[in-house]
Amino acid sequence: MKRLRRVLEKSWLIVALVLLWWFASSGSTNVFFPPLSVILDTLWRDLSNGLLIGYLGFSLTNLAVGLAIAIVVGIGLGLLIGEVRPLRDALDPYVSFARSIPQAALVPLIIGTFGLGPGPKIYTIAFACLFPILLNTIDGVRGIEPTIRRFGKVYRISPARYFRRVVLPGATPQIFAGIRVALPIGITVMVVSELFAANKGVGFYILNSSSTFQMAQTWAGAILVGIVGYLITLIFFRIERIPLRWYFKSGAMAQ
């Protein structure tokens, strides 16, 4: 009963908005605002015939590879920069400058420099996802209790073990928070990168449909991106609870 109540509490608003959209658009003759029933029929048709499945697979592969690169580089650099203060002080202006650059503005530059294909799109996604992970990792390292650091020095733990057993676990909650922030950014840049010189992907599907005034397909692609993004976020919430079980338990006990 409690689980049903939680589901209703979380889903009532989205159900209400979908019903409102459905009835508000049911008699629409506007080319740019087709009925929701037509949009969903178009979405189901292009999923069933495999067109959107192939495009979605291409897009999600780019997202996964780009995010993986950002995670490896962001965590590695974040642990090092957060732990070594002189390095942090020296790199802080450059990190602040790079994070201030709009990621979407770099898409045409990167594609123009590196050419067509999935590579430039992956680089763009990786760059966009890097800074939330990097900055959260740095903050996580800096937030480790001084007492814990002193224990590591007292017991003369080797640097490799110190990073693996002290620094990394202490920064893990912040690292996962950074990945959580990076996910929607990566999805947005994934779509934007496919608006430039692409012949596949969900972004290409949206752009091609819009340019040929197939607005039902345009809306279908946008809705698909939203659904996929929401599902990815839900899956990530489930995954992060495995390594952070101790963290969520401590928070529940504190309450």
N, C-alpha and C positions, 0 to 999 in steps of 0.2 A: 504493500500500500504506500509506503514511504517513497519507494522508487517511482511509482506511478505519479505521485504528487510532485516529485522533483522534475520529472519529464514534462508535466503539464506547466509547471512554473517557468521552465526554460523555453518551452515551445509555443506558448499561447500567443505571444506577440508576433512571431514570424507567421504563424497560421493566420492570424487576423490580418496581417499586411498582405499576405498572398491572396486571401479571399477578397480584400478590398481592391487589390489590383485586378483580380479576375473580373469582378462585377463592374468596376469602373471602366475597364477597357473592352468589355464584351461587345459593345456596339460601335467601337471606334472604326472610323474610315480614314483616319490620319495615316499617311504613308510612313511617317516616322514613329508612330506609336501604335503598332498593330495589337490586336487582342492577345492577352496572355495565353489563351488556348491555342492560338496559331503559333506563338513562339514555342510553347512546349511541344506541340506536334512537330515543328521543324527540328527542335533539339533531339527529340526521340528518333526522328527519321534519320538524321545525320549520324547519330550514335549507332543506330541499328545497321546502317549500310557500311559502317566501318570508317567513314570519312573522318569523323571527329575523334574516333579512337586512335587512329594513326597520328593525327595532328597532336592529340593530347600526349601520346607516348613520346613523341619528339620533344615537346615542350617540357614535360616532367623529367626526361633524361637530362636535358640541359640544366634544369633547376637542381637536380640531385647532384650532378657533377660540380656545378658552380658552388653550391652550398657546401659540399664536402671540402672543396679547396679552401673556401673561406673559414671553415671550422678548423682545419689543420693549421693554416697560416695564422689565423686570429688567435687561437689558443696558444700556439707556440710562441708567437711574438708577445702576446699579452702576459704570459707567465714570466718571460724574460724581462720585459719592460717594467712590469709591476714590481718585480723583485729587485732590480738594479736601479737605484735612484738616479745616479749620474746619467744613465742611458735614458731614463724617463724624462729627466729635465731637458736633455739635448733634443729628444725627438718630439716633445710635446707640441712645439709650434708647427711642425710639419704634419703631425697627425691631425691637429685642429684645422689646418688649411685643407688637407685632403678630404676630411669628413664634411667640410662645408660646401664642397663641389656637388651640385645636383647630379645624382647618378644618371638620370634620364638624359641629361645634356651630353653625357659622354658616349651614349650609344652610337650616334652617327660617326663620331670621331674614331671610336674603336673599330667599328665595322669598316670605315674607310681606310684605316691603317692596316688591319689584319685581313681584310677581304671577307668574302662570303663564307657560308658554311656554319656549322655549330660552334666552332672554336671561339670566334669573337663574341658570340652570345653568351657562352660560358664564362669568358673573361669578364664581361660586363656584370653578370649575375654575381660572380665571385667578388668583384670590387664593391658592389653595392652591399653585399651581405657581410663583408669583412669588418667594417667599422663598428657596427653594434656588438659583434662578438669580441673584437679586440678591446674596445673600451670597457665593456662589462667584465672581461677577464682581468684587465688592469685594476679596476675597482675592486673586484673580488680578492685579488692578491693583496691589495693595500688594506682591505678590511679584515684580514686575518688577525686574530687576537695576538698581541705581543707576547703574552704568556706562552702560547703555543710555540711561537718562534724560539723563545728562550729555552724551552724544553728540547727542541731540536738541536740547539747549539750545545746545551749541557751534555746531552748524550752523544755528541760528536757524530751525528748522522752524516753519511756521505752526501755530497751535493745531489747526486742522481736520486738517492732514496728520499732526501729532503723534499725535492720537487714532487716526487711521486706520492709520498706518504703524508706530507704536510701541506705544501702549497696547493697542489692540484685539488685535493678533497676540500680544502678550505674555500677555494674559489669556485667550486662546482655549481653551487646555487646561482651565482651571478653569471657563470658561463651559460647555463641553460636559459637564464633570462635573456641573455644576448641573442642566443639562437632563436628564441621565441619572437624577439623583435625583428630579427633578420628574415624570418620566414615570409611575412607579408610583403616586405620590401623586395625579396627575391622573386616572388610571384608577380609583383607589379613590373619589375624590370624584365622578367621573362617575357611578358606580353609585349612591352614596349620594344624590346630588342627584335621581336619578330615583325614589327611594323616597318622595318627598314631592310630592303633587299633580301626578302625571304620568300621561299616558295612552299613552305610548310610550317606547321605550328598553329596553335590557337590564335595567336596574334595575327598571323597571316590570314586565317579564316575570317576574323573580325574585319580586318582592313579590306580584304577582297569583297566581302559581302557588302560593306558600307559603300565602297567605290562603285559597285554595280546596283546600288539602291535595293538590295535584298535585305530590308531592315529586320525581318523576322530572324534571319540567320545572324545578323549582327547582334541582336538582343540575345539570341540563343547562345552565342559564343561568350558574351559577357556574363550571362547567368551561369554557364558552365564553369567559368573561371572562379566565380564567387563560391559555387558549391564545392569545387575541388579545393580551393583555399581553406574553406571552413572544415572540410574533412581532414586535410593535412594537419590543421591546427589541433583538431580533436585527437588525432593519432599521436601527435607529438606530446600532448598533455598526458596521454596514457604512458608513453615511453619514458618521459622524464621522471615519472613517479617510481620507476624501478631503481635507478641509481640514487635518487633523492628520497628514498623511503624514510631514512633517518631524519631528514630535514622536515618533511611534512609531519612526521610523528612528533618531533620536538615542538613544532608550531601548534599542533593539536593539544599537546600536554600543557603548553603555556597558556592556552585559552581556558 
